[in-house]
């Protein structure tokens, strides 16, 4: 059994952006040469998320609309106030939306050199405070 680590970068161009990173993760898996085991993906940022879902344009717009409806950009937040916080980015909504999408980690099985995914599942990276270059740490465990 081997344990390997790889860091991949994701470049975003929008403040809120959803990217299908399945291909990037599969490419890293091929390079790691793991046939059977698992991978653990971890975002290195508090204003991003990684999750599984269908990467379909109408659904992506629905996700955006849901997050904007639940966490409104026009509301006042302590994190954005110089009186309560030293954060210059004024990104409270990005942090709160990240809580809704879940933590920035995802574990997936690997079988016969491929990531085990359902027919319509993609690995989606959510940028909530872009545009920026972001890092993802991948741990590969297997043989």
C-alpha positions in Angstrom: 0.0 0.0 0.0 1.2 3.5 -0.7 0.2 6.9 0.5 0.9 9.9 -1.8 0.1 13.6 -1.7 -0.5 16.0 -4.6 -1.5 19.6 -4.7 -3.5 20.9 -7.7 -4.4 24.4 -8.5 -7.8 25.8 -9.6 -7.9 29.3 -11.2 -11.3 31.1 -11.0 -12.4 34.2 -12.9 -15.6 35.1 -11.1 -16.6 35.9 -7.5 -19.0 32.9 -7.5 -18.0 30.1 -9.8 -18.7 26.4 -10.0 -16.1 24.3 -11.9 -16.1 20.6 -12.9 -12.7 19.4 -11.6 -13.3 15.7 -12.2 -10.8 15.6 -15.1 -8.1 17.3 -13.0 -8.6 14.8 -10.2 -8.6 11.8 -12.6 -5.4 13.1 -14.2 -3.7 13.3 -10.7 -5.0 9.8 -10.0 -3.4 8.4 -13.2 -0.1 10.1 -12.3 -0.3 8.6 -8.8 -0.8 5.1 -10.3 -3.3 3.9 -7.7 -5.4 1.0 -9.0 -7.6 0.4 -5.9 -8.0 2.4 -2.7 -9.4 5.9 -2.1 -8.6 9.6 -2.5 -9.3 12.4 -0.1 -9.6 15.9 -1.5 -9.2 18.9 0.7 -9.7 22.5 -0.1 -7.1 24.7 1.5 -9.5 27.6 1.8 -12.5 28.5 4.0 -14.4 30.2 1.2 -14.5 27.3 -1.2 -16.2 23.9 -1.2 -16.0 20.6 -3.0 -19.0 18.4 -3.5 -20.6 15.8 -5.8 -23.5 16.7 -8.1 -24.6 16.8 -11.7 -22.7 19.4 -13.6 -25.6 20.8 -15.7 -26.0 24.4 -16.5 -29.7 24.8 -15.3 -28.8 23.0 -12.0 -25.7 25.2 -11.5 -27.9 28.3 -11.9 -30.4 26.8 -9.4 -27.5 26.2 -6.9 -26.4 29.8 -7.3 -29.9 31.1 -6.9 -30.5 29.0 -3.7 -27.3 30.3 -2.1 -28.0 33.9 -3.0 -31.6 33.6 -1.6 -30.5 32.0 1.6 -27.4 34.2 2.2 -28.3 37.7 0.7 -25.3 39.9 -0.3 -27.2 43.0 0.8 -27.5 41.9 4.4 -25.3 43.4 7.1 -22.7 41.0 8.6 -20.3 41.6 11.5 -17.5 39.9 9.6 -17.7 42.7 7.0 -17.6 45.5 9.6 -14.4 47.2 10.6 -15.9 47.6 14.1 -16.0 43.9 14.6 -13.5 42.3 12.2 -10.1 42.9 10.5 -11.2 41.2 7.3 -10.7 43.6 4.4 -12.3 41.3 1.7 -15.8 41.8 3.2 -16.6 38.1 2.4 -19.0 37.1 5.1 -21.4 35.8 2.5 -18.7 33.5 1.0 -18.0 32.0 4.5 -21.8 31.5 5.2 -22.5 30.0 1.8 -19.5 27.6 2.3 -21.2 26.4 5.5 -24.3 25.5 3.5 -22.4 23.6 0.8 -20.4 21.7 3.4 -16.8 21.3 4.3 -14.0 21.5 1.8 -13.2 17.8 1.9 -14.4 14.9 -0.1 -13.4 11.2 0.0 -13.9 8.9 -3.0 -13.3 5.3 -3.7 -10.9 4.2 -6.5 -11.5 0.9 -8.3 -9.4 -0.4 -11.2 -7.7 2.9 -11.6 -10.8 5.0 -11.8 -12.7 7.2 -9.3 -16.0 5.6 -8.4 -18.8 8.0 -9.5 -22.4 7.6 -10.4 -23.6 8.1 -13.9 -24.3 11.8 -13.5 -21.9 12.7 -10.7 -19.1 15.2 -11.1 -16.6 16.6 -8.7 -17.5 20.2 -8.4 -15.3 23.0 -7.0 -17.2 26.0 -5.6 -15.5 29.3 -5.6 -17.3 31.7 -3.3 -14.9 34.6 -3.0 -13.0 34.9 -6.3 -11.5 35.4 -8.6 -8.4 33.8 -7.2 -6.0 30.9 -7.6 -6.9 28.1 -5.1 -5.2 25.0 -3.9 -6.5 21.5 -3.4 -4.6 18.8 -1.5 -5.2 15.3 -2.7 -4.2 12.3 -0.6 -4.1 9.0 -2.4 -4.2 5.7 -0.4 -4.1 2.4 -2.1 -2.1 0.0 -4.4 
